[in-house]
Amino acid sequence: MAVGRIATRYAKSLLDLSIEQNQLEDAVADIQGMKDAMASKELVSFFKSPVIKSEKKLAVYNAAFGGKFKSIADKFFQLVIKKGREDALPEICEEFLHQYKEHKGISAITIVSATKMSAEAEAKVKARLLESSETYANVDLDFEIDESLIGGFKIKMGDKLYDASVAHKLEKLRKEFSN
């Protein structure tokens, strides 16, 4: 089964269970903690290694994270490892947070600009996004800087991309003139 489908199913199961047991916010904090830990390439490589047995991975998990996670997420992580799906943990964490935001009606939006946006510009963009029919009532903005854009910005929202960068406009002009 593809990792994306595995991640979606496991994340949905944890979301449903945490809602049912009124532990959603605790589960979100624990999943975010695991996602932050998965920023370590060594940890990801360890969990994705087909050579290391699940029992060893579970022992390392318990030694490293034992007692850190207090919600049902701890038992969930242990179950994922026992079932041999630990290679999908980064994707499961990402998918769970995505499903959580959907459940709470939060639009996750990334704004990429060539330079740091001023607070005034950020407020204007947020206001325009809230007016849009494409977003939920709550917006979670993440700002990134990519100097290769030259100027302007890109807005990433789910599987949609609005590109108002100077680099994109120059590329369109280049293609137009080459034809």
C-alpha positions, 0 to 999 in steps of 0.5 A: 500500500502506498505511504500516502494511503497508509498515512491518511488511514492511520491519521484518520484513525487517531483523529477519530479516537482522540475526538472520541476520548476528548484528547484531541488537543493533547494528541495534536501536541504529541504529534507536533512533538513527534514531527519536530523530532522527525526533523532529525534525519538520523531518526527518520533513517532509523525508523525507515531502515528495513534492516532494523527489527521492529522490536529494536525500533520499539525499544529505542522509541521507548528509551527516547520518548518514554513518558514524553507523550502523555495522550493516546498518541504514545500508544498510537506510536507504539502500535504503528511501530509494532505493525511495521509502519514506522517508516510512514511516521513522518507522513502520518504526523503531517497528515494528522495535522492536516486533518486536524486543521480541516476538522477545526476549520483552519486553512493552512496557507504558506506565503513565499516572498522574496523579502520579509513582508512588513507587518502591514503587508502581512495583515493586508494579505491575511484580510484578503485571504479571510475574505476569499471563498477559498479559505475557512474562517480561520487562517494559519499563515506560514511565511517563507523567504525565497530570494529567487522570486526577485519580487512579489510572492507566491501563496500556497493553499492546499494543492493550489498555488497563486504565483504573483512573483516577478520570476514567474512573470519573467518566465512567462515573458521568456516563453512568449518571446521564444514562440 
